[in-house]
Amino acid sequence: MHDSDSYVARALALGATDAVRFTIDDIAFDHRTILKCMFGCEDWGKGPTCPSRAGSLMPWEYEPLLRKYSWGVIVHSHDKKIAHEVSLALEREAFLDGYYLAFSLSDCAACGSCVGLEGRPCANPKKARPAFHSVGIDVFKTAHHFGLPLQPLADESDQQNWYSAVFVE
C-alpha cells in the first residue's frame, strides 16, 4: 500500500494543477448544496450522475458513507476533463494498491457530449461519478481550507476551477 504523498505526486504528474491530501475532518459537509443543484443547474432532472436521477442517494445519505473513509486526495485543475481523468486514475491505482473501496467524486467529463442529458443511458457508466458538490460537500469551504483557489465566476471569461476528490481509506 502506498502512502498518501505518492498519490499527491501522481496526481500532479498526471496533470493536476494542485493536489492535496485530506483527512475526512477536512471535508466540509453541507446538505444545502442540493439547493444549488435543484435551483441553479440546468442539468437537474437530466444528469445521470446527479442527485435528481431516479434511485440516487441524497447528500445527507452520502455523508455517513463518506465519513467511513479516513483520508484521500483533492485534485484541482482548470480543465474539467483533467480533473475527472486524474481522479479516476488515482481511484484505480488506489484500488490496485489494496484500497479496494477507493472512490472518486468528480464532475463527469468522460464524454465530449453527455447522452445522459438527452435522456439516453449513460455511455460510460464505469467512468461516471457524482460531482464533489452533488454529494453534499461544500467545495468552496473545503478548497479554501487548503488555500486552493475557488471564487464564484462573475463572467464567463473568468478562469474555471474544477475539483474532484478520491476517498481512499
N, C-alpha and C positions, 0 to 999 in steps of 0.2 A: 504494500500500500504506500502511496506517495504522500508526502506532506503537502500542506496547502500551498506553500510557496512554489512548488513545481507547477501547480495548476494556474497560479497567477502568471508565472513566467510563460507558460504555454499559451495562455490567452493573449498575452502581448505578442508573442511570436506569430500567432495566427492572425494578427491584425487589429486587435482591440486597441482603442485609444488609451484606455485605462482599464485596470483590473485590480480589484482589492478583495482580500479575504474578509469574510464577515463571520460573526457568531450570530446565532439566532436572536440574541438580545439586541443586536444592532439593527434588526429589521423593524421598521415602524408599521405595525398593522393598523389599519383604519378602515372599517367596513363602509364608510361613507364614499369610498372610491366608486362604488357601484352607481352612485348618483351621477358621476361624471360619465360613466358608460351609458346609462339609461337616457340621460338628458344632455348629450353633447357629442356622442359618437354616431356618425352616420351609418356605421355597420351594425348598430343594435338591432337585434332580431334577424340578422343575416349571418353574422360571423360564426364559422364552425368551431372557433376556439373561445368564444366569448360567453359570459355568463347568461346570455339570452337564449342560447341554444337549448333545446329540449334535453333534459336529463343532466344538465351541467350543475356542478356544485356552486353554491353561492359563496361569496367571500368569507362569511362567518363559518362556513363549513371547511374551507381550506385552512384557516388558521391553525386549528388543532393538529391537522396533518403536517403542516409545515413546521410547527413547533417541535415535532419529533426529531427534526434534523438539528445538529448542533453547530454546524458551520457550512460554509460554501464560498462561492466566488461571485462577485458582482462584475459584470462586463459592461463597459461603456464604449460606444462608438458613435461617430457622426453618420454612420451608414447602417440603416436598419438590417440589411441582409448580412453584413459582417457581424453585428451583434447576435443575430439569430444563429448563424453558422458557427461562430465561436462557442456559443453556449451549448449547442448540440454536440460539438466536438469534445468539449470538456465533459459533458454528460457521458458520452460514450467511453472516454478514457477512464473516467472515474469508475464506471461500470466494469470495465476490463481489469481495473486495478483492485477489484473486490468490493467496491462500494455499489452493490447491485441495486440499491434503491435510489441512486443519484437521479435527480430530476431537474430539468431545465425549465425556466419560465422565460418566455421571450415573445415579443410581438412577432407573429409568424411572418416570415418572408421567404418561405420555401418555394413559392411560385411567382412568376412575374405578374400574373393576374389571378386572383383568388376566385376559383369557380364556386367555392362555397358561398361567396357573397351573391352569387347568381342563383342560389337555391339548389345547386347540384352537390353531390357528395364530394368531400374533400379529396383532392388529387394526391395529397401527400400526408396521409394520417399518421405515418410513423415519424414525420418531422414536425407536425403541427403541435404547438404548445400554447397554453394560455399566456397572455401578457402578464408581466410583473404586476401591473396595477389592477388587472381584472380579477385577481385573486384576493384583493383586499389589502394590498401593500401600498402605503404612501411612498411613492417613488421619490417625490421631491424631498421629503423629510429624510428618507434613507440615504439618498445621494448626498444631501447637504451634510449629513452626519460624517461622511468621509471626505468632505471638501471637494466633491465632484460637481462639475457644472450642470446646472439644470434650472432654467428660467422659463416662465411662460413665453410663448412666441408672440411677439407683438405684431409681426409681419411675416408673410410667407417667405421672405428672403432671409429671415433670421436663421442662424445655424441650428439645425436639429440635433438633439442629443437622444440617443437610443440606449436603453438599459435592458439588460437581461441578467439573469442570475441562475446559478447552478447550485442547488441544495444537495450537499454531498453526504453528510453523515450526522 
